[in-house]
Amino acid sequence: MPAVLYSYLIPALFVWLWSTGFIGAKFGLPYAEPFTLLLLRMLLTLALLTGLAWWLKVRWPDWRGAGHVAVTGLLVHGCYLGGVYYAIQGAMPSGVVSLIVGLQPVVTGVAAVAILGEGIGARQWCGLLLGLAGVSLVILEKMVLVTDAVAAFPLWTLLWALLALFGISLGTVYQKRHGTHVELVPGTIIQYAAASVFFAVGAFGWESRAVEWHPQLQLSMAWLVLGVSIGAILLLMWLIRRGAANQVASLFYLVPPVTALQAYWAFDERLGLLAMFGGVLSITGVALVVAPKSTA
């Protein structure tokens, strides 16, 4: 496959898979509490990945490397997924949650400069600002169109959404600094194992752990495990390994408009001209950030 085509298809597939996570969460949460649902998701994913690791005969990291990967797991999966699921369970619309988390490239870009010393050129800063402007326009329209829903969800859900935002942002930078030397499959297994402990503490600490195995939950769980926890996460770790943290983070600007399109199909949530224009701005911003530098 040509390198240019490869470099664009993989990020596009990642964005689409990642966006489906918000939709899958909304389908599954009526039948299980957030940490309980996430614990089941992690355990099922671990069972599949452990079998894959045995078949591939992967090389496991040392204790130091495993510790770094575990921290990434707590941030990227524990804080991020826990925050997203509790925000949605608290009645925050899934589209609004994705928009708040869509600010992740800004947080990651600043953290990458401060922690990793990554250089961000004028074109990339322009792309980040365009992406932020695009997300802001989508947020503006969402606030206008779903005023009653926004007013209905409790303010504490914002704290969970912010936890998700900072978890995925710091986790991306931490993974880039400490976890790129670990193979993808064993690294992902360690991340999920650490997140499972986090979710187990939450589920047994303050949830009833009741689960209604409705067919909708079963289908949602199957997709969240195979499509998101395995497919999207392996792609994310691969992208982080091959690209700068701020470049990978810029892809998250595409998640809100893609999620909005999926929500329109799944829940009949309407898109207006303002949101469409914001989506175009976000895509343009991502293109500016991830486009290869000229060698001329």
C-alpha positions as CSV (number, residue, x, y, z in Angstrom):
1,M,0.0,0.0,0.0
2,P,1.4,3.5,-0.9
3,A,2.8,5.3,2.1
4,V,0.6,8.4,1.6
5,L,-2.6,6.3,1.3
6,Y,-1.5,4.2,4.3
7,S,-0.9,7.4,6.4
8,Y,-4.4,8.7,5.7
9,L,-6.5,5.5,5.8
10,I,-5.3,4.4,9.2
11,P,-6.1,7.7,10.9
12,A,-9.5,7.8,9.2
13,L,-10.3,4.3,10.4
14,F,-9.2,5.1,13.9
15,V,-11.4,8.2,14.0
16,W,-14.4,6.3,12.9
17,L,-13.9,3.4,15.3
18,W,-13.2,5.8,18.2
19,S,-16.3,7.8,17.5
20,T,-18.5,4.7,17.7
21,G,-17.5,4.4,21.4
22,F,-19.8,7.3,22.4
23,I,-22.7,5.7,20.5
24,G,-22.0,2.2,22.0
25,A,-21.9,3.7,25.5
26,K,-25.3,5.3,25.1
27,F,-26.8,2.0,23.8
28,G,-25.3,0.0,26.7
29,L,-25.7,2.2,29.8
30,P,-29.4,1.7,30.3
31,Y,-28.7,-1.9,31.2
32,A,-25.6,-1.6,33.5
33,E,-23.9,1.0,35.7
34,P,-20.8,2.7,34.2
35,F,-18.0,1.1,36.1
36,T,-19.8,-2.3,36.0
37,L,-20.2,-2.1,32.3
38,L,-16.6,-1.0,31.8
39,L,-15.3,-3.8,34.0
40,L,-17.1,-6.4,32.0
41,R,-15.8,-4.8,28.8
42,M,-12.2,-4.8,30.0
43,L,-12.4,-8.4,31.2
44,L,-13.9,-9.7,27.9
45,T,-11.2,-7.7,26.0
46,L,-8.4,-9.1,28.2
47,A,-9.6,-12.6,27.6
48,L,-9.4,-12.1,23.8
49,L,-6.1,-10.2,23.8
50,T,-4.4,-12.7,26.2
51,G,-5.3,-15.5,23.7
52,L,-3.8,-13.4,20.9
53,A,-0.7,-12.7,22.9
54,W,-0.2,-16.4,23.5
55,W,-0.7,-17.2,19.8
56,L,1.8,-14.4,18.8
57,K,4.3,-15.4,21.5
58,V,4.8,-11.7,22.3
59,R,7.7,-10.3,24.3
60,W,6.6,-8.9,27.7
61,P,8.3,-5.7,29.1
62,D,10.2,-5.6,32.3
63,W,8.6,-4.4,35.6
64,R,9.7,-0.8,35.0
65,G,8.2,-0.8,31.5
66,A,5.0,-2.5,32.7
67,G,4.6,0.2,35.3
68,H,4.8,3.0,32.8
69,V,2.3,1.2,30.6
70,A,0.0,0.7,33.6
71,V,0.0,4.4,34.3
72,T,-1.0,5.0,30.6
73,G,-3.8,2.5,31.1
74,L,-5.2,4.3,34.2
75,L,-5.2,7.6,32.3
76,V,-6.3,6.6,28.8
77,H,-8.8,4.0,29.8
78,G,-9.6,4.4,33.5
79,C,-10.0,8.2,33.7
80,Y,-11.1,8.7,30.1
81,L,-13.7,5.9,29.8
82,G,-14.9,6.3,33.4
83,G,-15.4,10.0,32.9
84,V,-17.2,9.6,29.5
85,Y,-19.5,6.8,30.8
86,Y,-20.5,8.6,34.0
87,A,-21.1,11.9,32.1
88,I,-23.4,10.1,29.7
89,Q,-25.1,8.1,32.5
90,G,-25.7,11.4,34.3
91,A,-27.8,12.6,31.3
92,M,-25.2,14.6,29.4
93,P,-25.9,14.1,25.7
94,S,-23.2,11.9,24.1
95,G,-22.6,14.5,21.4
96,V,-21.8,17.1,24.1
97,V,-19.5,14.7,25.9
98,S,-17.6,14.1,22.6
99,L,-17.3,17.9,22.1
100,I,-15.8,18.5,25.5
101,V,-13.3,15.7,25.0
102,G,-12.8,17.1,21.5
103,L,-10.7,19.8,23.1
104,Q,-8.1,17.2,23.9
105,P,-5.7,18.3,21.1
106,V,-5.3,21.7,22.7
107,V,-4.5,20.2,26.1
108,T,-2.2,17.6,24.6
109,G,-0.4,20.2,22.4
110,V,0.4,22.4,25.4
111,A,1.5,19.3,27.4
112,A,3.6,18.0,24.6
113,V,5.5,21.3,24.4
114,A,5.9,21.6,28.2
115,I,6.8,17.9,28.9
116,L,8.2,16.4,25.7
117,G,9.7,19.6,24.3
118,E,8.0,18.9,20.9
119,G,8.2,21.7,18.5
120,I,5.0,23.0,17.0
121,G,5.4,25.2,14.0
122,A,3.2,28.1,12.8
123,R,1.2,25.8,10.4
124,Q,0.5,23.3,13.2
125,W,-0.6,26.0,15.6
126,C,-2.9,27.4,12.9
127,G,-4.3,23.9,12.5
128,L,-4.9,23.5,16.2
129,L,-6.6,26.8,16.4
130,L,-8.8,26.0,13.4
131,G,-9.7,22.7,15.0
132,L,-10.6,24.5,18.2
133,A,-12.7,27.0,16.3
134,G,-14.5,24.2,14.5
135,V,-15.3,22.3,17.7
136,S,-16.5,25.6,19.3
137,L,-18.9,26.2,16.4
138,V,-20.3,22.7,16.8
139,I,-20.6,23.2,20.6
140,L,-22.4,26.5,20.0
141,E,-25.0,24.9,17.8
142,K,-25.4,22.0,20.2
143,M,-26.1,24.4,23.0
144,V,-28.7,26.2,20.9
145,L,-30.4,23.0,19.6
146,V,-30.4,21.1,22.8
147,T,-30.9,23.9,25.4
148,D,-33.4,21.9,27.4
149,A,-31.2,18.8,27.5
150,V,-28.2,20.8,28.5
151,A,-30.2,22.5,31.3
152,A,-31.4,19.1,32.5
153,F,-28.1,17.3,33.1
154,P,-26.5,18.0,36.5
155,L,-23.4,20.1,36.7
156,W,-21.4,17.3,38.3
157,T,-21.4,15.5,34.9
158,L,-19.1,18.3,33.7
159,L,-16.5,17.1,36.2
160,W,-16.6,13.6,34.8
161,A,-16.3,15.0,31.2
162,L,-13.3,17.1,32.3
163,L,-11.7,14.0,33.9
164,A,-12.0,12.2,30.6
165,L,-10.5,15.2,28.8
166,F,-7.4,15.5,31.0
167,G,-7.1,11.7,31.3
168,I,-6.8,11.1,27.5
169,S,-4.6,14.2,27.1
170,L,-2.0,13.3,29.7
171,G,-2.2,9.7,28.8
172,T,-1.3,10.4,25.2
173,V,1.8,12.4,26.3
174,Y,2.8,9.9,28.9
175,Q,2.6,7.0,26.4
176,K,4.7,8.9,23.9
177,R,7.4,9.6,26.6
178,H,7.5,6.2,28.4
179,G,5.6,3.5,26.5
180,T,6.6,3.5,22.9
181,H,9.2,0.7,23.4
182,V,6.6,-1.8,24.6
183,E,5.0,-4.0,22.0
184,L,1.4,-3.2,21.1
185,V,-0.4,-6.3,22.2
186,P,1.3,-6.9,25.6
187,G,1.2,-3.1,26.2
188,T,-2.5,-2.9,25.6
189,I,-3.1,-6.0,27.9
190,I,-1.2,-4.3,30.7
191,Q,-3.2,-1.1,30.2
192,Y,-6.5,-2.9,30.3
193,A,-5.5,-4.9,33.4
194,A,-4.6,-1.6,35.2
195,A,-7.9,-0.1,34.1
196,S,-9.8,-3.2,35.2
197,V,-8.5,-2.7,38.8
198,F,-9.6,0.9,38.6
199,F,-13.1,-0.1,37.4
200,A,-13.4,-3.0,39.9
201,V,-12.7,-0.6,42.8
202,G,-15.4,1.7,41.5
203,A,-18.0,-1.0,40.7
204,F,-17.6,-2.8,44.1
205,G,-17.2,0.5,46.0
206,W,-20.3,2.3,45.0
207,E,-22.3,0.5,42.4
208,S,-24.9,-2.3,42.7
209,R,-23.3,-4.3,39.8
210,A,-26.7,-5.3,38.5
211,V,-26.7,-6.2,34.8
212,E,-29.7,-6.7,32.5
213,W,-28.5,-8.8,29.6
214,H,-30.8,-7.2,27.1
215,P,-29.9,-8.0,23.4
216,Q,-29.1,-4.3,22.9
217,L,-26.5,-4.5,25.7
218,Q,-25.0,-7.7,24.2
219,L,-24.7,-6.1,20.8
220,S,-23.2,-2.9,22.3
221,M,-20.8,-4.9,24.4
222,A,-19.6,-7.0,21.4
223,W,-18.9,-3.9,19.4
224,L,-17.2,-2.0,22.2
225,V,-14.9,-4.9,22.8
226,L,-14.0,-5.8,19.2
227,G,-14.4,-2.5,17.4
228,V,-13.2,0.0,20.1
229,S,-11.3,-1.7,22.8
230,I,-9.3,-3.9,20.4
231,G,-9.5,-2.2,17.0
232,A,-9.4,1.5,17.9
233,I,-7.0,1.2,20.9
234,L,-4.4,-0.8,18.9
235,L,-4.6,1.8,16.2
236,L,-4.2,4.6,18.7
237,M,-1.1,3.1,20.3
238,W,0.3,2.5,16.8
239,L,-0.3,6.1,15.8
240,I,1.3,7.4,19.0
241,R,4.3,5.3,18.4
242,R,4.8,6.6,14.8
243,G,3.8,10.2,15.2
244,A,4.3,13.3,17.4
245,A,1.8,13.5,20.3
246,N,0.3,16.7,19.0
247,Q,-0.2,15.2,15.5
248,V,-2.1,12.2,16.9
249,A,-4.1,14.4,19.3
250,S,-5.2,16.5,16.4
251,L,-7.2,13.5,15.1
252,F,-9.6,13.9,18.0
253,Y,-10.8,17.1,16.5
254,L,-12.6,14.9,13.9
255,V,-14.4,12.9,16.6
256,P,-17.2,15.4,17.4
257,P,-18.4,15.8,13.8
258,V,-18.1,12.1,13.1
259,T,-19.9,11.3,16.3
260,A,-22.6,13.9,15.4
261,L,-23.2,12.1,12.1
262,Q,-23.4,8.7,13.8
263,A,-25.8,10.2,16.4
264,Y,-28.0,11.5,13.6
265,W,-28.2,8.0,12.1
266,A,-28.7,6.3,15.5
267,F,-30.7,8.8,17.5
268,D,-32.0,11.2,14.8
269,E,-30.0,14.1,16.2
270,R,-30.0,16.8,13.6
271,L,-27.0,18.7,12.2
272,G,-27.3,22.3,11.2
273,L,-25.3,24.4,8.9
274,L,-23.2,25.8,11.8
275,A,-22.1,22.4,12.9
276,M,-21.4,21.3,9.3
277,F,-19.2,24.4,8.9
278,G,-17.5,23.6,12.2
279,G,-16.8,20.1,11.0
280,V,-15.1,21.4,7.8
281,L,-12.9,23.7,9.9
282,S,-11.9,20.8,12.2
283,I,-11.0,18.6,9.2
284,T,-8.9,21.5,7.7
285,G,-7.2,22.0,11.0
286,V,-6.3,18.3,11.2
287,A,-4.9,18.4,7.7
288,L,-2.6,21.3,8.5
289,V,-1.3,19.5,11.6
290,V,-0.7,16.0,10.2
291,A,0.4,17.0,6.7
292,P,4.1,16.0,6.2
293,K,6.7,18.8,6.2
294,S,7.9,19.9,2.8
295,T,11.4,18.7,2.0
296,A,12.0,21.3,-0.7
